Amino acid sequence: MTATAQSIAYDDLQVGQTANQSHVVSEADIQMFAAVSGDNNPVHLDADFAAASRFKERIAHGMFTGALISAAIACKLPGPGSVYLGQQLNFTRPVKLGDTLDVQLEVLEKLPKNQVRIRTRVLNQHNKAVVDGEALVLAPDSSQTVQMPPLPRFTRQDS
């Protein structure tokens, strides 16, 4: 079954409007993000190395949470047709495997030329902020319902 998403036109966005999206961080997330980004820092991939670090266990890549924010903007607020123009991020706590993350978006300001300033916050399952920031987004001209393609599925191949 193909999911649909509703974009929100610039004119229909309201200051204070919110949306959120949740995600549970998995081993596959860490492995695929490392492969795509080329970031093979052992604090993300090597349990022995991470055990001796300040975190005492493996943690997710910081920009993985940035990617979750991007997904929430693209799929929820303003949704399909929006264009990411900029992002400021503050990483406040480590994200660990198995964490349930809640990406929270809030429209802070409508700017000229369909630009919108959005607060971007990610909380863990303990309701503690792991990321706080702001995004600048170009909102779509009109609202539309979009058929979302299925997410690709990958199988791990050791090389």
Secondary structure, DSSP 8 states (H G I E B T S, - for coil): ---EEE---GGG--TT-EEEEEEE--HHHHHHHHHHH----HHHH-HHHHHTSTTSS-B--HHHHHHHHHHHHHHTSS-TT-EEEEEEEEE-S--BTT-EEEEEEEEEEE-STTEEEEEEEEE-TTS-EEEEEEEEEE--SS--EEE------------
